[in-house]
Amino acid sequence: MIRKTTMSDPIEAIKKFAKDLSPEAKIFYPGSAGYEHSVSSYYWVSSEQNPLLVFQPAVAQDITMFFKLLAGHQKLSFAIKGGGHIAPPGFSSTTGLLVDMALFRQVNYHADTQTVDIGPGRLWQDVYKLLPPDRTVAGASSCAGVGVAGFNLGGGYSNKTNQFGLAIDNIQSIDVVVPSGEVLKVCEISNEDLFWALKGGGNNFGIVTNWTMITQAQGPIYSQTYQYTLDQSVKVVDAIINYSTNVDPLSNIETYWEWTVDNGKLTPIITAECFYDRLTPPTEVFQEFEAIPHTTPTPAFDNWLDRMAALPGNRQSHRLGWGAEVVDDLPPFRGRFSCVMLSGFKKELIAATLAVFGPLSIDFISHGGVQMYPDFWPFNPSLFDNSKDCAWPHVKGSPNTPLVLNFKWQGEENDAYWVPMIEKITSQLTAAAIELGCAVADAPVYYNLAADGVAVASIYQGNLDKLSSIRQKWDSTKVMDRTGGFRIP
Ligand SMILES: Cc1cc2nc3c(=O)[nH]c(=O)nc-3n(C[C@H](O)[C@H](O)[C@H](O)COP(=O)(O)OP(=O)(O)OC[C@H]3O[C@@H](n4cnc5c(N)ncnc54)[C@H](O)[C@@H]3O)c2cc1C
């Protein structure tokens, strides 16, 4: 059957709209190489969808034209894609129009202000390579392949958080195109309500084209990764608990119990990533981790860039276009993150978490399992001392950090097993954490690691009403309701 096209047909309208775009903007239709690359470069296979087309704006005015197109076609849905790492399907993918921000690739360092302009088409890995070697920014650092865009819109925990807070605490100004089509630069003294809302408010307020971020000096570092067999669990738990009283802001550890399917066999391994933001940490900081019998899967690093390139979990080159020289850790997978928000750590909480994961391994392979892990990431109680008031509540004196739960599997049919299971485990562990005094009730859930079913009120808590009124002001016709994400009413 020949598809009927009329003036109101979105494809026809898009063809017209394409003529008004800047010469550098691109539109890719199904079957083209550009389309295939864009729709397949997601971290999770479960995020892939087949959009009507892929639109790559090159300048802010292209996005203005896009919002005009949407205004004339109320049924058009869309998605905005940065680095393609967010887990819930449909948050940066769509069967409508995919706005791929890949052409916003600026990483421009300003020596006079020591700030850097970063485009939403960049992954953190690129940003670090393009900054002067003695400067850095508090962006993703435990997993550099993550996109700047989602990270900066949701919060941004990193190895630098003990020193500099979240990524959203390090943003000086934001360039955004709001649904009316207006192009704005927002900061603390200009459209400050929108600036406040965009720091943690996700994709509720428009399409961001640039973040100007504060940079910090970067010197040599200490980075060591230890791996342990499962029989060392008790000792590693002790080491985490002893470390969790750490108050040295230069140090950070991430420790995870990882079950991976390798040649049809489930292999458990415990990993501790130890980071110190100077070449030589004080002896006592990591000595307990070092003393447990271990292997070291990667060499120790003394510089930031090498560490970024080599950390486990970074390597998904086939999906992110990093080139054949990068070896992938895992075959392509579906999956989800979830998180339990913690105010502190106790042995009993780690034990309760491991007691949940252990039995899961029995059914893991039969449900398409590829890898699963709980990730214990203790931050200092002072982690929010430099926090700035913004959309996502993170307040001095109220530590709130994610216990990260990660599940990867293959086969769409296995979604029905894993998605409800993840929600059940998250509720169970949240209740346990509150009972054990490791979490407070109603702690704001972290947008970027939340499972699909999380209520938006759980993310924004007391800030939700203010966010709703800001949204009403800047998106009164609810254009952003036509894209996926945790939607502020
Ligand atoms: C391997 C891995 C490691 C991670 N490690 C960390 C970590 O250490 N710390 C941490 O805090 N988080 C971490 N995360 C979570 C990460 O912060 C989120 O997944 C984040 O959303 C990824 O951003 P992205 O640009 O890659 O994602 P995308 O999927 O492209 O986008 C995420 C959301 O942002 C929206 N968006 C994208 N670009 C724009 C734009 N220009 N304007 C408006 N909206 C836009 C999208 O519509 C989508 O809803 C990790 C995730 C993965 C997969």
The ligand as an ORCA input file, in Angstrom:
! r2SCAN-3c Opt
* xyz 0 1
  C      28.435      2.212     32.447
  C      27.751      3.339     33.174
  C      28.403      3.975     34.216
  C      27.800      5.026     34.903
  N      28.489      5.639     35.910
  C      27.934      6.678     36.565
  C      28.659      7.368     37.566
  O      29.801      7.041     37.872
  N      28.050      8.391     38.200
  C      26.788      8.807     37.881
  O      26.321      9.770     38.483
  N      26.083      8.189     36.916
  C      26.626      7.139     36.253
  N      25.914      6.505     35.265
  C      24.555      6.966     34.954
  C      24.616      8.099     33.949
  O      24.870      9.299     34.632
  C      23.281      8.227     33.196
  O      23.026      7.047     32.498
  C      23.267      9.417     32.245
  O      21.932      9.741     31.943
  C      23.998      9.149     30.956
  O      23.988     10.268     30.123
  P      24.013     10.072     28.538
  O      24.114     11.403     27.917
  O      25.024      9.052     28.178
  O      22.597      9.415     28.322
  P      21.417      9.590     27.288
  O      20.745      8.263     27.347
  O      21.834     10.070     25.967
  O      20.534     10.721     27.951
  C      20.042     10.635     29.267
  C      18.821     11.549     29.430
  O      19.198     12.897     29.157
  C      18.366     13.447     28.121
  N      19.185     14.306     27.270
  C      20.294     13.943     26.590
  N      20.807     15.010     25.946
  C      20.002     16.059     26.232
  C      20.029     17.439     25.888
  N      20.988     17.937     25.125
  N      19.037     18.246     26.353
  C      18.042     17.744     27.132
  N      17.975     16.437     27.490
  C      18.946     15.607     27.053
  C      17.842     12.258     27.361
  O      16.635     12.567     26.707
  C      17.708     11.210     28.454
  O      16.463     11.316     29.099
  C      26.494      5.441     34.551
  C      25.826      4.803     33.490
  C      26.443      3.761     32.808
  C      25.714      3.057     31.710
*
